[in-house]
């Protein structure tokens, strides 16, 4: 057994499996993930991605939404299913933004920008849209200050609606890159001009028997 362990430790990929890298921060985690060829995760693919796209496309059509800004566009796979007249995507990962640049190179309705919460000072504001989106992002923001500034930027960028696809509880997580919070209460306290008008439970709840399940639901906010 010791001989085998010695062999494994000399192989970089297997060495990482034997000793997982320490979690150093949300931004670093996602940049490292994309640099290594990873994706935005299973929530942006397959049946979960199709479900989210159907809900969002219908919402955009029904409510006459002309512009969308998304904080956390990821690798763009979820976006590829979207039907938005105008779109701005932001992400903390430069590698993710470059992927989106290449993937949507011929689509002039879409723009992408690197997002840094500490250096995002939009007083005018320049980044505004009818609808601001946060899909599978909130529970991936581990640091409290990062989480709070993200929510402030998200709601400040919205003219009419904010849609968050996320958990909304303080449930514990065993994953280093996941932290659940009851965000709707925080929003009610810090953004009184916005109110939660709709919560839609997803049809694929997390369960031991389903790898495709998720703990995220749709939470729709509107200006009062």
C-alpha positions as CSV (number, residue, x, y, z in Angstrom):
1,X,0.0,0.0,0.0
2,X,2.8,2.4,0.9
3,X,4.4,1.7,-2.5
4,X,1.2,2.5,-4.3
5,X,0.7,5.7,-2.4
6,X,4.2,6.8,-3.3
7,X,3.4,6.2,-7.0
8,X,0.1,8.2,-6.8
9,X,1.9,11.1,-5.1
10,X,4.3,11.4,-8.1
11,X,1.4,11.9,-10.5
12,X,0.1,15.5,-10.3
13,X,-3.6,14.7,-11.0
14,X,-3.8,11.9,-8.5
15,X,-1.8,13.8,-5.9
16,X,-4.6,16.5,-6.0
17,X,-7.2,13.8,-5.4
18,X,-5.3,12.4,-2.4
19,X,-4.9,15.8,-0.9
20,X,-7.5,18.3,-2.0
21,X,-6.3,21.9,-2.4
22,X,-7.3,24.3,0.4
23,X,-10.1,26.7,-0.3
24,X,-8.5,30.1,-0.7
25,X,-11.5,32.2,-1.7
26,X,-14.5,32.3,-4.0
27,X,-12.8,34.2,-6.8
28,X,-9.7,32.0,-6.8
29,X,-11.7,28.8,-6.7
30,X,-13.7,29.7,-9.9
31,X,-10.7,31.0,-11.8
32,X,-8.7,27.9,-11.0
33,X,-11.7,25.7,-12.0
34,X,-12.1,27.4,-15.4
35,X,-8.4,27.5,-16.1
36,X,-8.3,23.8,-15.7
37,X,-11.1,23.3,-18.2
38,X,-13.9,23.0,-15.7
39,X,-17.5,24.2,-16.3
40,X,-20.0,26.3,-14.4
41,X,-21.3,23.1,-12.9
42,X,-24.2,20.7,-13.5
43,X,-26.8,23.4,-12.8
44,X,-25.8,25.1,-16.1
45,X,-26.2,21.9,-18.2
46,X,-28.9,19.3,-18.9
47,X,-32.4,19.3,-17.5
48,X,-31.6,21.9,-14.8
49,X,-30.3,24.4,-17.5
50,X,-33.3,23.7,-19.7
51,X,-35.7,24.3,-16.8
52,X,-34.1,27.6,-15.8
53,X,-34.1,28.8,-19.4
54,X,-37.8,28.0,-19.9
55,X,-38.7,29.9,-16.8
56,X,-36.5,32.9,-17.6
57,X,-37.4,33.1,-21.3
58,X,-41.1,33.1,-20.4
59,X,-40.6,35.7,-17.7
60,X,-38.7,38.0,-20.1
61,X,-41.4,37.6,-22.8
62,X,-44.4,38.0,-20.5
63,X,-43.1,41.1,-18.7
64,X,-41.6,42.9,-21.7
65,X,-38.1,42.8,-20.5
66,X,-35.7,44.4,-23.0
67,X,-32.4,44.2,-21.1
68,X,-30.8,41.7,-18.8
69,X,-27.7,42.0,-16.7
70,X,-26.3,38.8,-15.0
71,X,-23.8,38.8,-12.1
72,X,-22.0,35.5,-12.6
73,X,-22.4,34.5,-16.3
74,X,-19.9,31.6,-15.9
75,X,-18.9,29.7,-19.0
76,X,-22.0,30.9,-21.0
77,X,-23.7,27.5,-21.4
78,X,-26.8,28.6,-19.5
79,X,-26.8,31.8,-21.5
80,X,-26.8,29.9,-24.7
81,X,-30.3,28.8,-23.9
82,X,-31.5,32.3,-23.1
83,X,-33.7,34.6,-25.3
84,X,-32.8,38.1,-24.1
85,X,-33.0,41.2,-26.4
86,X,-29.9,42.8,-24.8
87,X,-27.6,41.2,-22.3
88,X,-24.6,42.1,-20.1
89,X,-22.7,39.3,-18.4
90,X,-20.2,39.8,-15.5
91,X,-18.0,37.3,-13.8
92,X,-15.1,37.2,-11.4
93,X,-13.2,34.8,-13.6
94,X,-11.2,36.2,-16.5
95,X,-11.1,32.7,-18.1
96,X,-14.9,32.5,-18.0
97,X,-15.3,35.9,-19.6
98,X,-12.8,34.9,-22.4
99,X,-14.8,31.8,-23.0
100,X,-18.0,33.8,-23.4
101,X,-16.2,36.3,-25.7
102,X,-15.2,33.4,-28.0
103,X,-18.5,31.6,-27.7
104,X,-20.7,34.6,-28.6
105,X,-18.2,36.4,-30.8
106,X,-20.8,37.0,-33.6
107,X,-23.7,38.0,-31.2
108,X,-23.7,41.8,-30.9
109,X,-26.6,41.8,-28.4
110,X,-24.3,40.4,-25.7
111,X,-21.5,42.2,-23.8
112,X,-19.2,40.8,-21.1
113,X,-17.1,42.4,-18.4
114,X,-14.8,41.2,-15.6
115,X,-16.4,41.8,-12.2
116,X,-14.4,42.7,-9.1
117,X,-16.7,43.5,-6.2
118,X,-14.1,45.6,-4.4
119,X,-13.4,47.7,-7.5
120,X,-16.9,47.9,-8.9
121,X,-17.9,51.6,-8.2
122,X,-20.8,52.4,-10.5
123,X,-22.2,55.7,-9.2
124,X,-23.7,57.0,-12.4
125,X,-24.9,54.2,-12.9
126,X,-23.7,52.7,-16.2
127,X,-24.5,49.0,-15.6
128,X,-28.3,49.0,-15.6
129,X,-31.0,46.7,-17.0
130,X,-34.7,45.9,-16.7
131,X,-33.8,42.6,-15.1
132,X,-30.8,41.6,-12.9
133,X,-30.0,37.9,-12.7
134,X,-28.2,35.8,-10.1
135,X,-28.2,32.1,-11.0
136,X,-26.5,29.6,-8.8
137,X,-24.2,32.2,-7.4
138,X,-25.2,33.3,-3.9
139,X,-24.4,30.1,-2.2
140,X,-21.0,30.0,-3.9
141,X,-19.9,33.3,-2.2
142,X,-18.3,32.2,1.0
143,X,-16.9,35.4,2.3
144,X,-19.5,37.6,4.0
145,X,-18.2,40.9,2.7
146,X,-18.1,39.5,-0.9
147,X,-21.7,38.2,-0.5
148,X,-23.0,41.5,0.7
149,X,-21.3,43.7,-1.9
150,X,-22.5,41.3,-4.6
151,X,-26.1,41.7,-3.5
152,X,-25.8,45.5,-3.3
153,X,-24.4,45.6,-6.9
154,X,-27.1,43.1,-8.1
155,X,-30.1,45.1,-6.8
156,X,-28.5,48.5,-7.7
157,X,-28.2,47.3,-11.3
158,X,-31.9,46.4,-11.7
159,X,-34.6,48.8,-13.0
160,X,-37.6,46.6,-12.6
161,X,-36.9,43.0,-11.5
162,X,-34.3,40.9,-9.8
163,X,-34.3,37.1,-10.1
164,X,-32.2,35.0,-7.8
165,X,-31.9,31.2,-8.3
166,X,-30.5,30.1,-5.0
167,X,-31.1,28.5,-1.7
168,X,-32.7,30.7,0.9
169,X,-31.8,29.2,4.3
170,X,-28.9,28.9,6.7
171,X,-28.5,25.2,6.2
172,X,-25.0,23.9,6.8
173,X,-22.9,22.6,3.9
174,X,-20.0,20.1,3.9
175,X,-18.6,21.6,0.6
176,X,-15.9,24.2,1.1
177,X,-17.1,26.3,-1.8
178,X,-20.8,26.4,-0.7
179,X,-22.3,28.5,2.0
180,X,-26.1,28.8,2.4
181,X,-27.7,31.9,3.7
182,X,-31.3,33.2,4.2
183,X,-30.7,36.0,1.7
184,X,-34.3,37.2,1.3
185,X,-34.4,38.5,4.8
186,X,-31.2,40.5,4.2
187,X,-32.7,42.0,1.1
188,X,-35.8,43.0,2.9
189,X,-33.7,44.8,5.5
190,X,-31.3,46.6,3.2
191,X,-33.4,47.1,0.1
192,X,-36.9,48.1,1.4
193,X,-37.9,49.4,-2.1
194,X,-37.8,45.8,-3.3
195,X,-40.2,43.0,-2.3
196,X,-40.3,39.3,-3.0
197,X,-43.3,38.7,-5.3
198,X,-42.8,35.1,-6.3
199,X,-41.0,32.0,-5.2
200,X,-41.0,28.9,-7.4
201,X,-39.7,25.6,-6.1
202,X,-37.6,23.7,-8.7
203,X,-38.9,20.3,-9.9
204,X,-35.5,18.7,-9.3
205,X,-35.0,18.8,-5.5
206,X,-31.7,17.6,-4.0
207,X,-31.9,13.9,-3.0
208,X,-29.4,11.1,-2.4
209,X,-30.8,9.3,-5.5
210,X,-30.5,12.2,-7.9
211,X,-27.2,13.6,-9.1
212,X,-29.1,16.2,-11.1
213,X,-30.9,17.7,-8.1
214,X,-30.4,21.1,-6.7
215,X,-31.3,23.1,-3.5
216,X,-31.9,26.3,-5.5
217,X,-35.3,27.8,-6.2
218,X,-36.4,30.9,-8.2
219,X,-37.0,34.1,-6.1
220,X,-38.4,37.0,-8.0
221,X,-38.2,40.5,-6.6
222,X,-39.9,43.6,-8.0
223,X,-39.7,47.3,-7.1
224,X,-42.5,48.5,-4.9
